[in-house]
Amino acid sequence: MYILTSIISILLFCIINTVYTQFNFKSQKKATLKAGFSVNVKKTNEIETKSNWYLEIPKIQLKAPIKEGTNKEIMNKFIGHFEESKKWIGNVCLAAHNRGYEKNYFSEIKTLKEGDEIIYYYKENNKKYIVNKNRIIKDTDLTYIKDTKDNRITLITCVENEPNYRRCVQAIENEK
């Protein structure tokens, strides 16, 4: 049931995102990409200092708060955590917007490559992960959000103009 709810949330998010993008984003593209990123970083750092649940990806200069759930309201302000996924041990699954919204935290995850670092903060602890996959998957492919025996983190976002596909970045815990 939770997986179905998550899939429906992601589908709705992508459909709304695509419609919004078609009508509004084209005329504001340059301003959003340039001004939006620096504004997001500043606001995120303010939120991050009050939060003990956030994600950091040094390569793309991302530091963003995480909140439980993947509905539109949550992902308009936070990175969403798939409710059925783990928060510490196993597969931690997260989703966020990548364009067309005030907070587009995953706008640059497409640039992540094998070996890049992702740092996940939960409560008073943190884990470092190393990217091992960055691929496009079908929106019906649930294999990447299932729990795993190893510790990994999975980032999911839409693919521009491809409503039936998602970008999926996975990283394995770096135990060093």
C-alpha positions as CSV (number, residue, x, y, z in Angstrom):
1,M,0.0,0.0,0.0
2,Y,2.8,2.4,0.9
3,I,4.6,1.7,-2.4
4,L,1.5,2.4,-4.4
5,T,0.9,5.6,-2.5
6,S,4.5,6.7,-3.2
7,I,4.2,5.8,-6.9
8,I,1.0,7.8,-7.2
9,S,2.6,10.7,-5.3
10,I,5.6,10.7,-7.7
11,L,3.3,10.4,-10.8
12,L,1.2,13.3,-9.6
13,F,4.3,15.4,-8.9
14,C,5.6,14.7,-12.4
15,I,2.4,15.5,-14.1
16,I,1.9,18.8,-12.2
17,N,5.6,19.6,-12.7
18,T,5.3,19.0,-16.5
19,V,2.1,21.2,-16.8
20,Y,3.6,23.9,-14.7
21,T,6.9,23.8,-16.7
22,Q,5.1,24.2,-20.0
23,F,3.2,27.3,-19.0
24,N,5.5,29.1,-16.6
25,F,9.1,27.8,-16.5
26,K,10.2,28.5,-20.1
27,S,10.0,32.3,-19.6
28,Q,11.8,32.2,-16.2
29,K,14.3,29.5,-16.9
30,K,17.5,31.6,-16.7
31,A,16.4,33.6,-13.7
32,T,15.3,30.5,-11.8
33,L,18.5,28.6,-12.5
34,K,20.8,31.4,-11.5
35,A,18.9,33.1,-8.7
36,G,17.0,30.1,-7.4
37,F,20.1,28.1,-6.6
38,S,21.8,30.6,-4.4
39,V,18.5,31.5,-2.7
40,N,17.8,27.8,-2.1
41,V,21.2,27.3,-0.6
42,K,20.8,30.3,1.8
43,K,17.3,29.3,2.9
44,T,18.4,25.6,3.2
45,N,21.3,26.4,5.5
46,E,18.9,28.3,7.7
47,I,16.6,25.4,7.9
48,E,19.4,22.9,8.2
49,T,20.8,24.4,11.3
50,K,17.4,23.9,13.0
51,S,16.9,20.4,11.6
52,N,18.7,17.2,12.4
53,W,17.5,15.4,9.3
54,Y,19.1,16.6,6.0
55,L,21.1,15.6,3.0
56,E,24.4,17.0,1.8
57,I,26.0,16.4,-1.6
58,P,29.2,18.4,-1.8
59,K,29.7,18.0,-5.6
60,I,26.5,19.9,-6.4
61,Q,26.7,22.2,-3.3
62,L,23.4,20.8,-1.9
63,K,22.5,20.9,1.7
64,A,18.7,20.4,2.2
65,P,16.3,19.4,4.9
66,I,14.4,16.1,4.8
67,K,10.8,15.5,5.9
68,E,8.6,12.4,6.1
69,G,6.4,11.8,3.0
70,T,6.6,12.5,-0.8
71,N,3.5,14.5,-1.4
72,K,3.5,17.8,-3.3
73,E,3.2,20.0,-0.1
74,I,6.3,18.3,1.5
75,M,8.4,18.3,-1.7
76,N,7.7,22.0,-2.3
77,K,9.8,22.8,0.8
78,F,11.8,19.7,1.6
79,I,13.4,16.5,0.2
80,G,10.7,13.9,0.8
81,H,11.4,10.6,2.5
82,F,9.5,7.5,1.2
83,E,7.5,6.5,4.3
84,E,8.0,2.8,3.6
85,S,11.8,3.0,3.4
86,K,14.3,2.9,6.2
87,K,15.7,5.9,7.9
88,W,19.1,4.5,9.0
89,I,19.8,0.8,8.3
90,G,19.0,-0.5,4.8
91,N,17.8,1.5,1.8
92,V,17.0,5.1,2.6
93,C,14.8,6.4,-0.2
94,L,14.3,10.1,-0.9
95,A,12.6,12.2,-3.6
96,A,12.6,15.9,-4.6
97,H,11.7,18.2,-7.4
98,N,14.3,19.1,-10.0
99,R,12.8,22.0,-11.9
100,G,9.8,24.3,-12.0
101,Y,9.3,24.8,-8.2
102,E,10.6,27.1,-5.5
103,K,12.7,24.3,-4.1
104,N,14.4,22.1,-6.8
105,Y,16.8,20.3,-4.6
106,F,17.5,17.5,-7.1
107,S,18.1,19.8,-10.1
108,E,21.7,18.7,-10.4
109,I,21.7,15.0,-9.4
110,K,21.8,14.1,-13.1
111,T,25.5,15.3,-12.9
112,L,26.5,12.8,-10.2
113,K,28.9,10.1,-11.2
114,E,30.3,6.9,-9.7
115,G,32.5,7.8,-6.8
116,D,30.8,11.1,-5.8
117,E,29.9,11.4,-2.1
118,I,26.5,11.8,-0.5
119,I,26.3,12.6,3.2
120,Y,23.1,11.7,5.1
121,Y,22.3,13.2,8.5
122,Y,19.7,11.7,10.8
123,K,19.3,12.8,14.4
124,E,22.8,13.2,15.8
125,N,24.5,10.8,13.3
126,N,25.7,10.9,9.7
127,K,26.6,8.3,7.1
128,K,28.7,8.8,4.0
129,Y,27.7,7.1,0.8
130,I,29.5,6.7,-2.6
131,V,27.5,6.9,-5.8
132,N,27.5,3.7,-7.8
133,K,24.5,4.2,-10.1
134,N,22.9,7.1,-11.9
135,R,20.3,5.9,-14.4
136,I,16.9,6.4,-15.9
137,I,14.3,3.9,-14.8
138,K,10.6,3.2,-15.6
139,D,8.2,4.9,-13.2
140,T,6.8,1.4,-12.5
141,D,10.2,-0.1,-11.5
142,L,10.0,-0.5,-7.7
143,T,13.2,-2.5,-7.4
144,Y,15.3,0.5,-6.4
145,I,13.1,1.5,-3.5
146,K,12.9,-2.0,-1.9
147,D,14.8,-2.6,1.3
148,T,18.3,-4.0,1.0
149,K,20.7,-5.9,3.2
150,D,23.4,-3.4,2.7
151,N,23.2,0.3,3.7
152,R,22.4,2.5,0.7
153,I,20.7,5.7,-0.2
154,T,18.4,6.1,-3.2
155,L,17.5,9.5,-4.8
156,I,14.5,9.7,-7.1
157,T,13.3,12.5,-9.3
158,C,11.4,13.0,-12.6
159,V,12.9,13.1,-16.0
160,E,12.1,16.3,-18.0
161,N,9.4,15.6,-20.6
162,E,9.4,11.9,-19.9
163,P,6.5,11.3,-17.5
164,N,6.9,7.5,-17.6
165,Y,10.5,7.6,-16.4
166,R,12.5,8.6,-13.3
167,R,16.1,9.4,-12.6
168,C,17.5,7.1,-9.9
169,V,20.8,7.7,-8.1
170,Q,22.0,5.1,-5.7
171,A,24.9,5.2,-3.4
172,I,26.4,2.5,-1.1
173,E,27.6,3.3,2.4
174,N,31.3,4.1,2.6
175,E,32.4,2.3,5.7
176,K,35.8,3.9,5.8
